[in-house]
Amino acid sequence: MQVPIRQQWSIGRYILGQKLRGNTHYPLVLMLEPLFRCNLECAGCGKIEYPDEILDKRLSVDECLQAVDECGAPVVSIPGGEPLIHKDMPAIVAGIVARKKFVYLCTNALLLSRKIDEYTPSPYLTFSIHLDGLRERHDRSVCREGVFDKAVEAVKLARDRGFRVTLNCTLFQDEDPAEVAEFFDFAASLGVEGVTVSPGYSYERAPRQDVFLRRAQSKTLFRKVFALGRQRGAKWRFNQSSLFLDFLAGNQTYQCTPWSNPTRNVFGWQKPCYLLSDEGYAASFADLIETTPWDRYGTGRHPKCDNCMVHCGYEGTAVNDTFAHPLKALKVYLAGPRIDGPMAPEPEPSYQDPGVVVAVRRVSPKSAG
């Protein structure tokens, strides 16, 4: 993991504090979605499928900062839609940075060259630029030619201006492991801080459902990619924990912890995560934690969750495992994910009646900050 020491220390101290207080359901990253409007129509995203009256909605600066304060997570990720469309985004980012929260401003970068002067470089601000592969692959993923080149230009511009920069990459069906490895090589040549990589989840509002990976396909793909990296002695940088990468390669049996990445959007606090759009909303973060039947969701618990391996659900699990088993995490960090041998078993199925409310142990939201 290539996250700067200051950020690692801050997050580590936060997690240790939660554990010392006996908290189990605490947030790591707030997914803040101030709008759904976007300037692209990607095949794997359903945000723009909402009607215009929803796409025209915006969270205000005060609503965004209230969500940051309510949640208390040390990291805030701002996806969308396209956040740079929001006219108040500079004020939102400045307010989060003033709170000394680490903010990842996710963008397809089409507007970044026009908007970059509205932002100030800070160790608390990172531009997370969307790239799903090399030129042909990425432009096909976002359904528009020329986007890859603009994104790469934006990466170089942001780095030249002194900003922290990461890449955000989602892998879909029919990926060629050699092409993925070549993309990771290219990402390293750009000098970005790291790549956040995740297999695509079949987001239920997405216009196309034939582009998403299933779990077995995901694990096989990542093993092949990591094997190629090992063969060529690649120095790839990932903005993720070593145990999450090991999970992607099929070597860890993890269950989803969706409360680790709660979502606040124009509808409210989304249950249980930003990928499931029809499970309801809470009016506050406290209500989200207290009223969501968390044990009803995850692999083997809910049909919609069975093929998900997305970082918003499993990175928190991997981080928790890192604290519980630091020597295991260190071994994987030093040696890299295992690329052969049997896969770890899937969690035991425990599908539950959707009409039954499940009692789970929760943390008091007031102590999660």
N, C-alpha and C positions, 0 to 999 in steps of 0.2 A: 504494500500500500504506500502511495507516494504523497499522502496528505502531510502538509507542513507540521512541524513539531508543535507549534503553538496550538493548532487546531486539535491535534491528537491529544495533547495535554488537557485542553479545555473539555473535550468530550469525555475523556477518560475520568476526569475528576467528577463530572456530572453523573456518569454511570455509577461510579463508586459511591457517590452520595445517595443515589436511589437505592442501591443494594444495602447500604448500611441502615437505611430507614425501613428496609423490608418491603419496598415497593416492587411489584411484579409487572404491572401494566403501565409503563411510563413511555413517553414519546422520545424518539431520537431525532427525527426529522419531521418538521411540519411541511406538508404539501399544500402550499398556498396557491390557489387558482383564482386570481382576481377577475378573470374573464375567460370565455370559451371561444371568442372570435379569433380567427386565424387568417393568414394570407396564403396558406397552402391548403390543399385537399388531399392529405395522405391516405393511402389505401388502408392503413392499419389504425386509423384514429377516427372516432365517431363524434368528437366534440362539435364539429361544424354541422352535424346532422340535426342539431337543435333548431327550432324555429327562430326567426329573426328577433322576436321579442325577448328570447333568452340570450341570443348572441349579442344583443345590444346592452345587456346588463353588465355592470361593473361593480366590484367591491371598492368602496372609498378608501382613502388613506387611513382614516380612523378605524374602519372595519378591519383592514388588514393588520394594523398594529395592535388592535385589541385581540385579534386571533393569536398573534405572536406572544402577547403577554399572557393570555389565557392558557395557552398550550405549554409554554416554558421550555420547549425543545431547544437544544443548543444550535441546531442547524435548521435553516429555512430554505426549501427548494421552491422556486416559483416557476411552474410550468404554465400551460395554458390549454388551449389557444396559444397565441403569440403574445407574450407579455409586453414586448416593446410597442405594441399598438396602444396600450393603456397610457393615456396622457399624463397620469400621475405616477407612473412607475418610478421615475427618479426620486420622488418624495417618499414613496413606499420603501425603496431600497435604502435611502438615507436614514429613514427612521429605524430600520432593522439593524443597520450597521452601527448606529448610535447606541443601540442596546447591546452591542458586542455579540451579536448572533452572526453565525457564518451563513451567508446567503449565496445560493447558487441560482443565478438568473438564467433560466433555460430559454434558448432562442434558436430559431432556424437561421438567424443571422442576416436575413434579407434586408432588414432595416438598420443593422448595427452601425454601418459606416455613417449614416445620417444622425444616429442617436447617441453615438459614443461620447460626444462632448458634454452630454448631460449627466455623466457619471464620473466619479472620482476614484482612482485606484486605491484599494485598501486591502489589507490582509483578510478582511472579513467579506470581501466581494469577489465572486468568481463568475465569469461568463461560461455557462455550460452550453456548448454549441453542438447542435444536432447534426451528426453525420452517421449514416447507417452503412457505410462502406465506401468504396472508391467511386469514381465519377458515375459510371453506368449504373451501378447498384443503387447508389444513393438517389440519383435523379429518378430512377424507376420507383423507388420506395415512396418518394414525395410527389410523384406524378407530375413532375415538371423538369424540363431540361434547363441546365445552366445553374441550378441551385448549388450543386457541389462546388463549383468554381467560386461562387460568391461567398460560400461559407468558409472556404479555405482562405480567401482574401481577408475575411473578417477575423479569422484566427490570427493571422499575421499582424493585422492592424491592432487588435486588442493587446497582443503581446508586446508590440512596439510601443504602445502607450503605457505599458507597465501594469496591465491587469493580469490577474490570475485567470487561466483559461483551462478548461477541461473539455473533453468531447463526450457526447451522450450517444451511444450506439445501441440500436435494437436489431437483433438478428431474427430473420424470418425463414419461411420454408425455402427449400432449394438452395440454401447457402453452400457455396463451395469452400471447404475448409482452407484450401490454398489461397483463395481470394480474401478470406477473412484474415488469415495470417499476414498477407501482403498489406491489408488495410492497417493492421496493428503496427507493422513496420513503418508505414507512411505516417501514422499518428505520432510515433516516436520521433520521426524526422522533423515534425512540426514544432517539437519542443514543448508540447502541452504538459500540464501537470499530471494528467492521467486520463484514462478512458473509463467511463461508467458503462458497462456492457450488461445486457440482459436479453434473454429470449423473449420474443414477442408473445403477449398474452392475447387471447381471443376476446378483446374488448367488445362487449355485446352490442354497442352502437356502431361499430366499425362497418363501413359499407361493403368490405370484402372480408369473408371469414376463411378463405382458402389459403391465406398467407402465413398462418400462425403455426409455430412448432408445437409438438406434443412433448411430454416430459422425456420419453425414451430418446426421441430424436435430438432434443436439446443436449442431453448428457453425452450422447455419441458425438455430436458435432463439437462440443467443447473439448472432449478428449482428443479428437483429431487435431483441432486447432492448437491446443497446448502441446501436443506431441511435435507438431511442426515447429513451434517456437523453441522447444528444447533442442531439436535437431540442429537448428541454425544458430543456437546460442543467442536468441533474441533478448533484448533488454526492454521488454514491454512494460509500460506503467499503467496500472489500473487504480482507479479511485474507489477501491473496494477492499474489504478485508480478505485475507488469504483463505479463511474458512468458507466464505461465500463462494469464492472461485472454486474451491474444492467441492462444494455442494453442486455447482453447475456441472462439474465433471463426474457427478454421480457417486461421490465418495462419502457423503454425509446424509443421514436420515433426519431431515429437519421438518418441523411443522411451522406453518405460517404464524407470524406475530403481527397482525395488521395494525394493532394499536401503536406500534413503534413508528409508523409513518401515517399519522392521521391527516385527513384532508379537509380543508375549509374552502368552499367555493361559493358561487352565487346563490346556491340553494341552502347552504348551511354547512354543518359538519357531517360529512358523508359516511354512512355505515356500509360495510366495515372498512372499505378502502376505496381509492379513487377509480379502481377498475370495475367495480360492481355498481352500476348506476341505478338499480331498481330496488335496493334494499332499505331505502329510507334515509332520513336526515335527522340530526339532533340540533336543537337550538343553541347549544353551548358545548364547549369541550367537556365540561363536567358531565353533561347529559350523555354525550357520546361514550365516555368511559363507563358510566354507571348503567346505561340502558341497552348497550349493544350486547347481544348474546355471542360473545367472542368464540366460544367453544363450538358454535354451529358452523364456523367457516374454516377452510383449510383443506388440504389434500385428504381425501377419504372421508371428509365431513360434509361437503357440499359439492354437488355436481359441477357447478360453475368454477370451482377452485381446482379441480383435479389435474389440469394440465399447466397450472401456473407455477413458474419458478422465478417470478419477477423480483427484483431487488427490493421493492417497496415492502414486500411481505417477508422476505427471507434474509435480507442483510441484517435486520435487527436480531433475528434468531442466531445468525452467525456471530455477531458481536457478543451476544450473551454467552454463547458457547466459548468464545475466546476468553472471556473473564473467568468462566468456570474451569477451562482447561488450557491455561496459557502455554504449557509445554507442547501440547498438540498443535496449537496455533503456530507456535514458533517453528516447529518441525515443518509444517506445510509452507510457511513463509520462506524458509531457507531452501527447501527441496522443490517447491512448486506442487501443484495438484497431481495426484496419482493419475496416470494415463492408461493403466491396464489393470487386469484382474477383475474380480466380480464387482458389480455395482452394489452400493448400499441398498438395503430393502426400503421400500416405500412405507410410510406410516400405515399402521393398521386401520382398515376402514371402520368408521363409526358414524355412519350416516344417521342423522337425527330427523325426527318429524318436524318440518318447518313450523308447525303450530305449537310446538312445545317450547316454552321459555326455559333456557338452560342457566342454572346458577353458576357463576364463576367468581373466583377471587379477584378483586380489583383493587387498584390503588386509589387513594383519595386524590382527586385532581389538584387540590390545593397544595399537596406535597410533591407534585411532579415538576414544579418550576425550579 
